Amino acid sequence: MHVPDGTRIGILGRGRWASKVVGMLVGAGVDVVQLGPARREAGEDAGAYEARIATAVREGGCTDVWLCVPPGVHVPVLVRALGREGVGVIVEKPWPYPRTRSI
């Protein structure tokens, strides 16, 4: 696996799949950082959720983020927050989101 110098991949998710992805990337010599919980906290509105994720990405110094989360309505919110931070996003699962709406 070739990854350009200066690449730092943030991992959003804490489950079994996240652990496997971290192991694979670290084994390939990639700089990886866990970004904390990807789940929306109880009582956290969408704006606060996006801000928390964006802050974690900035503080982690990420150039890219791998979403290791199950499909769901939270994925477009995460993609939007990451897009605003200007980082690359890796999403290997589809998510339910109408094509007629923009993220």
ZAZA-574832 format. One record per residue (C-alpha): y, x, z; residue number from 1. Coordinates in steps of 0.25 Angstrom, whole numbers. Each point is the difference from the previous one (the first is absolute). Layout:
REM ZAZA-574832
     yy     xx     zz    n
      Y      X      Z  NUM
...
END
This chain:
REM ZAZA-574832
     yy     xx     zz    n
      0      0      0    1
     13      6     -4    2
     13     -5      8    3
     13      6     -3    4
      6      9     10    5
      9     -7     10    6
     -8    -13     -1    7
     -2     -7     14    8
     -8    -12      0    9
      2    -10     11   10
    -12     -9      3   11
      4    -15      4   12
    -12     -6      7   13
    -10      4     12   14
    -13     -5     -4   15
    -13      6     -5   16
      5      1    -14   17
     13      7      4   18
     -9     10      8   19
     -8      3    -13   20
     13      2     -8   21
      6      9     10   22
    -13      8      0   23
     -1      1    -15   24
     15      4     -1   25
     -1     11     11   26
    -13      5     -5   27
      7      2    -14   28
     12      8      7   29
     10    -12     -1   30
     11     -1     10   31
     -2    -13      7   32
      7     -8     11   33
     -5    -13      7   34
     12    -10      0   35
     -4     -9     11   36
     -4    -14      0   37
      2     -8    -13   38
     -1    -13      6   39
     12     -9      3   40
      2     -1     15   41
      1    -14      7   42
     14     -5     -1   43
      4     11    -11   44
      8     -6    -11   45
     -2      5    -14   46
     13      8      0   47
     -4      7     13   48
    -14      2     -6   49
      5      7    -12   50
     10      8      8   51
    -11      5      9   52
     -9      4    -12   53
     12      7     -7   54
      4      8     13   55
    -15      5      2   56
      0      4    -15   57
     13      8      2   58
     -3      6     13   59
    -14      4     -6   60
      7      7    -11   61
    -10     -7    -10   62
      1      1    -15   63
    -11    -10     -2   64
     -7    -11      8   65
    -14     -4     -1   66
     -2    -15      5   67
    -13      0      7   68
      1    -15      4   69
     -7    -12     -4   70
      5     -9    -11   71
     10    -11      5   72
     14     -5      0   73
      5     12      7   74
     -3     10    -11   75
     12     -5     -9   76
      9      2     12   77
     -5     14      2   78
      1      4    -15   79
     15     -5      1   80
      3      8     12   81
     -6     12     -6   82
      7     -2    -13   83
     13      0      6   84
     -3     14      6   85
     -3      5    -13   86
    -15      5      3   87
    -12     -2     -9   88
     -9    -11      5   89
    -16      0     -2   90
     -6    -13      1   91
    -14     -1     -4   92
     -3    -15      3   93
      6    -12     -6   94
      9     -9      8   95
      3    -15     -1   96
     14      0     -6   97
      5     -9    -12   98
      4      8    -12   99
     13     -8     -2  100
      6      5     13  101
      6     14      1  102
     -3      9     12  103
END
